[in-house]
Amino acid sequence: MTTHLTPRQYDLLLTRSQKFAVAAPLILVTLFPLIFYFAFYGPGMSEKALSNAPPFFPAFPLVFIVGFAIFYGWNIASLPYRISVTNDQRLVFKSLARAREVRVADLISIEPRSLYVQAGVSGYLLKHRSGKIQFPGQFTGQHVLLYELKRANPALELRGC
């Protein structure tokens, strides 16, 4: 017997220190190009020192820094900050980058998974018929949501929750 979910909204709960720990790497990585520029092309550098440097230096290390910043920024922007349950039994995961919807009947499993964010924030991986969604594990009423999801979809596997 399946039941219906109560339409409501679940918001992400992070402390100030967790928010800072999430944002600090992105801020530092965006400042690194400026630090490199002033360190290697600043007013104290002579033309002779710059002419002895390899032609790809310091541009080559910046490629890795920019790549990491894009990866980390996309990872952070894709994490949902709000989960909503709609009247038509859908879950809406709202993030800065996008909003993703999934029907409750399409859910397969929910299991703990790392978010690749070193901020003391636990995470979960939700598998559904069309793909996967990662979300932080610190939402208001999260245990109520998991309970109602299991009641609405008995085939849903809750692993380690």
C-alpha positions as CSV (number, residue, x, y, z in Angstrom):
1,M,0.0,0.0,0.0
2,T,1.5,3.3,-1.0
3,T,0.7,6.6,0.6
4,H,1.1,10.1,-0.7
5,L,3.8,12.6,0.4
6,T,2.8,15.7,2.1
7,P,3.7,18.7,-0.1
8,R,6.3,20.7,1.8
9,Q,9.7,22.3,1.5
10,Y,13.0,21.2,3.1
11,D,15.8,23.7,3.4
12,L,19.5,23.2,3.7
13,L,20.9,23.9,7.2
14,L,24.6,24.9,7.3
15,T,26.5,26.7,10.1
16,R,28.5,29.8,9.3
17,S,31.7,27.8,9.6
18,Q,30.4,25.2,7.2
19,K,29.4,27.9,4.7
20,F,32.9,29.4,5.0
21,A,34.6,26.0,4.6
22,V,32.6,25.5,1.4
23,A,33.4,29.0,0.0
24,A,37.0,29.4,1.1
25,P,38.6,27.1,-1.5
26,L,36.7,28.8,-4.3
27,I,37.8,32.3,-3.0
28,L,41.4,31.2,-2.7
29,V,41.5,29.6,-6.1
30,T,40.1,32.7,-7.7
31,L,42.8,34.8,-5.9
32,F,45.7,32.5,-7.0
33,P,45.9,34.0,-10.6
34,L,46.3,37.5,-9.1
35,I,49.0,36.3,-6.7
36,F,50.9,34.5,-9.6
37,Y,50.6,37.6,-11.8
38,F,52.0,40.0,-9.1
39,A,54.7,37.5,-8.1
40,F,56.0,36.9,-11.6
41,Y,55.1,40.1,-13.5
42,G,55.0,42.6,-10.6
43,P,56.8,45.9,-10.5
44,G,59.9,44.3,-8.8
45,M,60.6,41.8,-11.6
46,S,63.3,42.6,-14.0
47,E,63.2,41.9,-17.7
48,K,66.2,39.6,-17.4
49,A,64.5,37.4,-14.9
50,L,61.4,37.2,-17.1
51,S,63.4,36.3,-20.2
52,N,65.0,33.3,-18.4
53,A,61.6,31.9,-17.5
54,P,60.2,29.1,-19.7
55,P,57.7,30.5,-22.2
56,F,54.7,28.6,-20.7
57,F,55.5,29.8,-17.1
58,P,53.4,30.9,-15.1
59,A,50.5,30.2,-17.6
60,F,50.9,26.4,-17.4
61,P,50.1,26.1,-13.6
62,L,47.2,28.5,-14.0
63,V,45.5,26.0,-16.3
64,F,45.3,23.5,-13.4
65,I,44.1,26.2,-11.0
66,V,41.4,27.4,-13.4
67,G,40.3,23.8,-14.1
68,F,40.0,23.1,-10.4
69,A,38.1,26.3,-9.8
70,I,35.6,25.4,-12.6
71,F,35.2,21.8,-11.2
72,Y,34.8,22.9,-7.6
73,G,32.5,25.8,-8.5
74,W,30.2,23.6,-10.6
75,N,30.2,20.9,-7.9
76,I,29.1,23.5,-5.3
77,A,26.6,25.2,-7.6
78,S,25.0,21.8,-8.4
79,L,24.3,20.8,-4.8
80,P,20.7,21.4,-3.9
81,Y,19.9,23.9,-1.2
82,R,16.1,23.1,-1.2
83,I,14.1,20.0,-1.7
84,S,10.4,20.5,-2.4
85,V,7.6,17.9,-2.6
86,T,4.9,18.9,-5.0
87,N,1.2,17.9,-5.1
88,D,1.8,15.6,-8.0
89,Q,4.2,13.5,-6.0
90,R,7.5,14.8,-7.4
91,L,10.7,15.8,-5.7
92,V,12.2,19.1,-6.9
93,F,15.9,19.6,-6.1
94,K,16.7,23.3,-6.4
95,S,20.4,24.4,-6.7
96,L,22.1,27.5,-7.9
97,A,22.9,25.9,-11.2
98,R,19.6,24.2,-12.0
99,A,16.4,22.6,-10.7
100,R,15.9,18.8,-11.2
101,E,12.6,17.0,-10.8
102,V,12.1,13.3,-10.2
103,R,8.9,11.3,-9.6
104,V,8.7,9.5,-6.3
105,A,7.7,6.3,-8.2
106,D,11.0,6.5,-10.1
107,L,13.2,6.4,-7.0
108,I,15.5,3.4,-6.7
109,S,17.8,4.0,-3.8
110,I,19.3,6.5,-1.4
111,E,22.7,5.9,0.1
112,P,25.4,7.9,2.0
113,R,28.1,9.3,-0.4
114,S,30.8,11.9,-0.1
115,L,30.1,15.3,-1.7
116,Y,33.8,16.0,-2.4
117,V,33.4,19.1,-0.2
118,Q,35.7,19.2,2.8
119,A,33.3,21.2,5.0
120,G,32.0,18.6,7.4
121,V,28.8,18.2,5.4
122,S,27.6,14.6,4.9
123,G,26.0,13.7,1.6
124,Y,23.6,11.3,0.0
125,L,23.3,9.8,-3.5
126,L,19.8,9.4,-4.8
127,K,19.5,7.0,-7.7
128,H,16.4,7.1,-9.9
129,R,15.4,5.6,-13.3
130,S,16.8,8.6,-15.2
131,G,20.1,9.1,-13.4
132,K,21.6,10.2,-10.0
133,I,21.3,13.2,-7.8
134,Q,23.8,14.1,-5.0
135,F,22.5,16.2,-2.1
136,P,23.8,17.3,1.3
137,G,22.5,15.4,4.3
138,Q,21.6,18.4,6.5
139,F,18.0,19.5,5.6
140,T,15.2,20.5,7.9
141,G,13.0,17.5,8.5
142,Q,15.2,15.1,6.5
143,H,14.2,12.1,8.5
144,V,10.6,12.9,7.9
145,L,11.3,13.1,4.2
146,L,13.1,9.8,4.2
147,Y,10.2,8.1,6.2
148,E,7.6,9.5,3.8
149,L,9.6,8.5,0.7
150,K,9.8,4.9,2.0
151,R,6.1,4.8,2.7
152,A,5.2,6.3,-0.6
153,N,7.6,4.0,-2.5
154,P,8.1,0.7,-0.7
155,A,10.6,-0.5,-3.4
156,L,13.0,2.4,-2.4
157,E,16.2,1.1,-0.9
158,L,17.5,3.1,2.0
159,R,21.1,2.0,2.4
160,G,22.9,3.2,5.6
161,C,20.4,6.0,6.2
